[in-house]
């Protein structure tokens, strides 16, 4: 996969709330969010994870 393609895929995942990224110097660390973990494990996410603005 090209770097530009990987970057585009990660952008989609971040916008969906499935991943977070942080930069430290020249390195970018990516991590799966709790919502992403639940979906990967086949669990039903909580309503707060899907719509955090609604209580």
C-alpha positions as CSV (number, residue, x, y, z in Angstrom):
1,X,0.0,0.0,0.0
2,X,1.3,3.4,-0.9
3,X,1.9,5.9,2.0
4,X,-0.7,8.3,0.5
5,X,-3.3,5.5,0.4
6,X,-2.5,4.5,4.0
7,X,-2.8,8.1,5.1
8,X,-6.2,8.4,3.4
9,X,-7.4,5.2,5.1
10,X,-6.2,6.4,8.5
11,X,-8.0,9.8,8.0
12,X,-11.3,8.0,7.3
13,X,-10.8,5.8,10.4
14,X,-10.0,8.9,12.6
15,X,-13.1,10.8,11.3
16,X,-15.2,7.8,12.1
17,X,-13.9,7.8,15.7
18,X,-12.2,4.4,15.3
19,X,-8.6,5.5,15.6
20,X,-6.6,8.3,17.2
21,X,-3.2,9.6,16.2
22,X,-0.5,11.6,17.9
23,X,2.8,12.9,16.7
24,X,6.0,12.8,18.7
25,X,8.9,14.5,16.7
26,X,9.1,12.6,13.4
27,X,7.0,9.6,14.5
28,X,3.2,9.3,14.4
29,X,1.6,6.9,16.8
30,X,-1.8,5.4,15.9
31,X,-4.2,3.6,18.3
32,X,-7.6,2.0,18.1
33,X,-10.3,3.8,20.2
34,X,-12.6,1.9,22.5
35,X,-15.3,2.1,19.8
36,X,-13.0,0.6,17.3
37,X,-12.0,-2.2,19.7
38,X,-15.7,-3.1,20.3
39,X,-16.4,-3.2,16.6
40,X,-13.3,-5.3,15.9
41,X,-14.4,-7.8,18.6
42,X,-17.9,-7.9,17.4
43,X,-19.4,-6.2,20.4
44,X,-22.4,-3.8,20.3
45,X,-20.9,-0.3,21.1
46,X,-22.7,1.7,23.8
47,X,-24.8,4.7,22.6
48,X,-22.3,7.0,24.3
49,X,-19.6,5.7,22.1
50,X,-21.6,6.0,18.9
51,X,-23.1,9.5,19.7
52,X,-21.0,11.0,22.5
53,X,-22.9,14.4,22.2
54,X,-26.2,12.9,23.1
55,X,-27.0,11.9,26.7
